[in-house]
């Protein structure tokens, strides 16, 4: 079983990924920087590196 912290982190990663895919990059950056810029930038770096 996953801990709640892990589940929340995965949900956040999924939502950030969907936000990045479904919206314009500028709008996505504006939205995410106001909410959680550090986790988004870290996730974005990891995601762009895997591509």
C-alpha positions in Angstrom: 0.0 0.0 0.0 1.1 3.5 -0.8 1.4 6.1 1.9 -0.8 9.2 1.6 2.3 11.4 1.0 3.3 9.2 -2.0 -0.2 9.2 -3.4 -0.5 13.0 -3.1 2.9 13.4 -4.8 1.9 11.2 -7.7 -1.4 12.9 -8.1 0.4 16.3 -8.2 2.8 15.0 -10.8 0.0 13.7 -12.9 -1.9 17.0 -12.7 1.2 19.0 -13.6 1.8 16.7 -16.6 -1.8 17.1 -17.8 -1.6 20.8 -17.2 1.6 21.0 -19.3 0.1 18.9 -22.1 -3.3 20.4 -22.3 -2.6 24.1 -22.0 -0.3 26.6 -23.7 3.2 26.6 -22.2 3.0 30.2 -21.1 -0.3 29.8 -19.4 0.9 26.6 -17.7 4.0 28.3 -16.4 1.9 31.2 -15.0 -0.5 28.8 -13.3 2.1 26.5 -11.8 4.5 29.3 -10.7 1.8 30.8 -8.6 1.0 27.4 -6.9 4.1 25.3 -6.6 7.0 26.4 -8.8 9.7 24.3 -7.2 8.0 20.9 -7.6 6.9 21.8 -11.2 10.3 22.9 -12.3 11.9 19.7 -10.8 9.2 17.5 -12.4 9.5 19.4 -15.7 13.3 18.9 -15.7 12.9 15.2 -15.0 10.2 14.8 -17.7 12.1 16.7 -20.4 15.2 14.6 -19.6 13.4 11.3 -20.0 12.0 12.3 -23.5 
